[in-house]
Amino acid sequence: MTPVTSPPLNSRTFDVGQLEGRDLIYFDLHGWPGWLEWFGQAAKKGGLGRHIVALTADQVRSVCLDGAVVFAATCHLADSNSPMLDALLDAGARYVIGGEGVNWNGLSNPIGAGLLGQWFRRGMQIGGDPLRALVFAKDRVRLSLLWYKVRGMEAHAMAARDALAFRAYERR
């Protein structure tokens, strides 16, 4: 499937039905603690950035994810009060992979959460089991962490350490 981006799409123009029938759904949006929506990339207007609402918890709950695996490189997904995590699980996601707090990613080259997501997708393609794919992805990010340390790339190393804290969440 061709990636869907926000912008140009937003919560009013995105057909959430596109999420149904998927084995793997990958989100890389902006989230804030306790908020009921995720945001797309900031749009520049008059020199000021403003975030566009890309997806809401109500929209997520309105679809049937029916066992899909969701990877979210989105900040604050797994915080103690996370309406978006609850919405994904309520919609039927088998697992939601994500982390707490701020999750770092690169704009042009994936680092941290984005790199973990890239390896996670490859792990799913190879073996299909989400928990094994997460272990596979973390092993690859650990190798990157060593490289970053040797090269003195502390910001990249910080992003990698953050990604290593990602977990798989499932409905109890």
Contacts in CASP RR format, 6 or more apart in sequence:
PFRMAT RR
TARGET T0000
AUTHOR 0000-0000-0000
METHOD contacts of the structure
MODEL  1
MTPVTSPPLNSRTFDVGQLEGRDLIYFDLHGWPGWLEWFGQAAKKGGLGR
HIVALTADQVRSVCLDGAVVFAATCHLADSNSPMLDALLDAGARYVIGGE
GVNWNGLSNPIGAGLLGQWFRRGMQIGGDPLRALVFAKDRVRLSLLWYKV
RGMEAHAMAARDALAFRAYERR
1 18 0 8 1.000
1 22 0 8 1.000
4 14 0 8 1.000
4 18 0 8 1.000
5 40 0 8 1.000
5 41 0 8 1.000
6 14 0 8 1.000
6 29 0 8 1.000
6 39 0 8 1.000
6 40 0 8 1.000
6 41 0 8 1.000
6 52 0 8 1.000
6 54 0 8 1.000
6 55 0 8 1.000
7 40 0 8 1.000
7 41 0 8 1.000
7 43 0 8 1.000
7 52 0 8 1.000
9 54 0 8 1.000
10 40 0 8 1.000
10 52 0 8 1.000
10 53 0 8 1.000
10 54 0 8 1.000
11 37 0 8 1.000
11 53 0 8 1.000
11 54 0 8 1.000
11 55 0 8 1.000
11 56 0 8 1.000
11 59 0 8 1.000
14 54 0 8 1.000
14 55 0 8 1.000
14 59 0 8 1.000
16 55 0 8 1.000
16 59 0 8 1.000
16 60 0 8 1.000
16 62 0 8 1.000
16 63 0 8 1.000
17 63 0 8 1.000
19 25 0 8 1.000
19 60 0 8 1.000
19 63 0 8 1.000
19 65 0 8 1.000
19 68 0 8 1.000
20 63 0 8 1.000
20 64 0 8 1.000
20 65 0 8 1.000
20 66 0 8 1.000
21 66 0 8 1.000
21 68 0 8 1.000
22 65 0 8 1.000
22 68 0 8 1.000
23 68 0 8 1.000
23 69 0 8 1.000
23 124 0 8 1.000
24 68 0 8 1.000
24 69 0 8 1.000
24 70 0 8 1.000
24 71 0 8 1.000
24 121 0 8 1.000
24 124 0 8 1.000
25 65 0 8 1.000
25 68 0 8 1.000
25 69 0 8 1.000
25 70 0 8 1.000
25 71 0 8 1.000
25 93 0 8 1.000
26 70 0 8 1.000
26 71 0 8 1.000
26 72 0 8 1.000
26 73 0 8 1.000
26 117 0 8 1.000
26 121 0 8 1.000
27 38 0 8 1.000
27 55 0 8 1.000
27 70 0 8 1.000
27 71 0 8 1.000
27 72 0 8 1.000
27 73 0 8 1.000
27 74 0 8 1.000
28 72 0 8 1.000
28 73 0 8 1.000
28 74 0 8 1.000
28 105 0 8 1.000
28 113 0 8 1.000
28 114 0 8 1.000
29 38 0 8 1.000
29 39 0 8 1.000
29 40 0 8 1.000
29 54 0 8 1.000
29 55 0 8 1.000
29 72 0 8 1.000
29 74 0 8 1.000
30 38 0 8 1.000
30 39 0 8 1.000
30 40 0 8 1.000
30 41 0 8 1.000
30 51 0 8 1.000
30 74 0 8 1.000
30 75 0 8 1.000
31 37 0 8 1.000
31 38 0 8 1.000
31 39 0 8 1.000
31 74 0 8 1.000
31 75 0 8 1.000
31 76 0 8 1.000
31 77 0 8 1.000
31 84 0 8 1.000
32 75 0 8 1.000
32 76 0 8 1.000
33 76 0 8 1.000
33 79 0 8 1.000
33 81 0 8 1.000
33 101 0 8 1.000
34 76 0 8 1.000
34 79 0 8 1.000
34 81 0 8 1.000
34 82 0 8 1.000
34 83 0 8 1.000
35 76 0 8 1.000
35 83 0 8 1.000
35 84 0 8 1.000
36 56 0 8 1.000
36 57 0 8 1.000
36 58 0 8 1.000
36 83 0 8 1.000
36 84 0 8 1.000
37 53 0 8 1.000
37 54 0 8 1.000
37 55 0 8 1.000
37 56 0 8 1.000
37 57 0 8 1.000
37 84 0 8 1.000
38 53 0 8 1.000
38 54 0 8 1.000
38 55 0 8 1.000
38 56 0 8 1.000
38 74 0 8 1.000
38 84 0 8 1.000
39 51 0 8 1.000
39 52 0 8 1.000
39 53 0 8 1.000
39 54 0 8 1.000
40 51 0 8 1.000
40 52 0 8 1.000
40 53 0 8 1.000
40 54 0 8 1.000
41 51 0 8 1.000
41 52 0 8 1.000
42 49 0 8 1.000
42 50 0 8 1.000
42 51 0 8 1.000
42 52 0 8 1.000
43 49 0 8 1.000
43 50 0 8 1.000
43 51 0 8 1.000
43 52 0 8 1.000
57 83 0 8 1.000
57 84 0 8 1.000
57 86 0 8 1.000
57 87 0 8 1.000
58 87 0 8 1.000
60 84 0 8 1.000
60 87 0 8 1.000
60 88 0 8 1.000
60 90 0 8 1.000
60 91 0 8 1.000
61 87 0 8 1.000
61 90 0 8 1.000
61 91 0 8 1.000
62 91 0 8 1.000
63 91 0 8 1.000
64 91 0 8 1.000
64 92 0 8 1.000
65 88 0 8 1.000
65 91 0 8 1.000
65 92 0 8 1.000
65 93 0 8 1.000
66 92 0 8 1.000
67 92 0 8 1.000
67 93 0 8 1.000
67 94 0 8 1.000
68 92 0 8 1.000
68 93 0 8 1.000
68 94 0 8 1.000
69 93 0 8 1.000
69 94 0 8 1.000
69 95 0 8 1.000
69 96 0 8 1.000
69 97 0 8 1.000
69 124 0 8 1.000
69 130 0 8 1.000
70 88 0 8 1.000
70 93 0 8 1.000
70 95 0 8 1.000
70 96 0 8 1.000
70 97 0 8 1.000
71 97 0 8 1.000
71 98 0 8 1.000
71 117 0 8 1.000
71 120 0 8 1.000
71 121 0 8 1.000
72 84 0 8 1.000
72 88 0 8 1.000
72 96 0 8 1.000
72 97 0 8 1.000
72 98 0 8 1.000
72 99 0 8 1.000
73 98 0 8 1.000
73 103 0 8 1.000
73 105 0 8 1.000
73 113 0 8 1.000
73 114 0 8 1.000
73 116 0 8 1.000
73 117 0 8 1.000
74 84 0 8 1.000
74 98 0 8 1.000
74 103 0 8 1.000
75 101 0 8 1.000
75 102 0 8 1.000
75 103 0 8 1.000
76 82 0 8 1.000
76 100 0 8 1.000
76 101 0 8 1.000
76 102 0 8 1.000
77 84 0 8 1.000
77 85 0 8 1.000
77 96 0 8 1.000
77 98 0 8 1.000
77 99 0 8 1.000
77 100 0 8 1.000
77 103 0 8 1.000
78 85 0 8 1.000
78 98 0 8 1.000
78 99 0 8 1.000
78 100 0 8 1.000
78 101 0 8 1.000
78 166 0 8 1.000
78 167 0 8 1.000
78 169 0 8 1.000
79 100 0 8 1.000
79 101 0 8 1.000
85 96 0 8 1.000
85 169 0 8 1.000
88 96 0 8 1.000
89 96 0 8 1.000
89 169 0 8 1.000
89 170 0 8 1.000
89 171 0 8 1.000
90 171 0 8 1.000
92 171 0 8 1.000
94 130 0 8 1.000
94 170 0 8 1.000
95 130 0 8 1.000
95 131 0 8 1.000
95 168 0 8 1.000
95 169 0 8 1.000
95 170 0 8 1.000
96 168 0 8 1.000
96 169 0 8 1.000
96 170 0 8 1.000
97 117 0 8 1.000
97 120 0 8 1.000
97 130 0 8 1.000
97 134 0 8 1.000
97 166 0 8 1.000
97 167 0 8 1.000
97 168 0 8 1.000
97 169 0 8 1.000
98 113 0 8 1.000
98 166 0 8 1.000
98 167 0 8 1.000
98 169 0 8 1.000
99 113 0 8 1.000
99 165 0 8 1.000
99 166 0 8 1.000
99 167 0 8 1.000
100 165 0 8 1.000
102 162 0 8 1.000
103 112 0 8 1.000
103 113 0 8 1.000
103 162 0 8 1.000
103 163 0 8 1.000
103 166 0 8 1.000
104 111 0 8 1.000
104 112 0 8 1.000
104 113 0 8 1.000
104 155 0 8 1.000
104 158 0 8 1.000
104 159 0 8 1.000
104 162 0 8 1.000
104 163 0 8 1.000
105 111 0 8 1.000
105 112 0 8 1.000
105 113 0 8 1.000
105 114 0 8 1.000
105 115 0 8 1.000
105 159 0 8 1.000
106 112 0 8 1.000
106 114 0 8 1.000
106 159 0 8 1.000
110 117 0 8 1.000
110 118 0 8 1.000
111 144 0 8 1.000
111 156 0 8 1.000
111 159 0 8 1.000
111 160 0 8 1.000
112 141 0 8 1.000
112 156 0 8 1.000
112 159 0 8 1.000
112 160 0 8 1.000
112 162 0 8 1.000
112 163 0 8 1.000
113 159 0 8 1.000
113 162 0 8 1.000
113 163 0 8 1.000
113 166 0 8 1.000
114 163 0 8 1.000
115 140 0 8 1.000
115 141 0 8 1.000
115 144 0 8 1.000
115 159 0 8 1.000
115 160 0 8 1.000
115 163 0 8 1.000
116 137 0 8 1.000
116 138 0 8 1.000
116 141 0 8 1.000
116 163 0 8 1.000
116 164 0 8 1.000
116 166 0 8 1.000
117 137 0 8 1.000
118 137 0 8 1.000
119 136 0 8 1.000
119 137 0 8 1.000
119 140 0 8 1.000
119 141 0 8 1.000
120 133 0 8 1.000
120 134 0 8 1.000
120 136 0 8 1.000
120 137 0 8 1.000
121 133 0 8 1.000
122 133 0 8 1.000
122 136 0 8 1.000
122 137 0 8 1.000
123 132 0 8 1.000
123 133 0 8 1.000
123 136 0 8 1.000
123 137 0 8 1.000
124 130 0 8 1.000
124 133 0 8 1.000
126 133 0 8 1.000
126 136 0 8 1.000
127 133 0 8 1.000
130 168 0 8 1.000
131 168 0 8 1.000
134 166 0 8 1.000
134 168 0 8 1.000
138 163 0 8 1.000
138 164 0 8 1.000
138 166 0 8 1.000
141 160 0 8 1.000
141 163 0 8 1.000
141 164 0 8 1.000
142 160 0 8 1.000
142 164 0 8 1.000
144 156 0 8 1.000
144 160 0 8 1.000
145 157 0 8 1.000
145 160 0 8 1.000
145 161 0 8 1.000
145 164 0 8 1.000
147 153 0 8 1.000
148 154 0 8 1.000
148 156 0 8 1.000
148 157 0 8 1.000
148 160 0 8 1.000
149 157 0 8 1.000
END
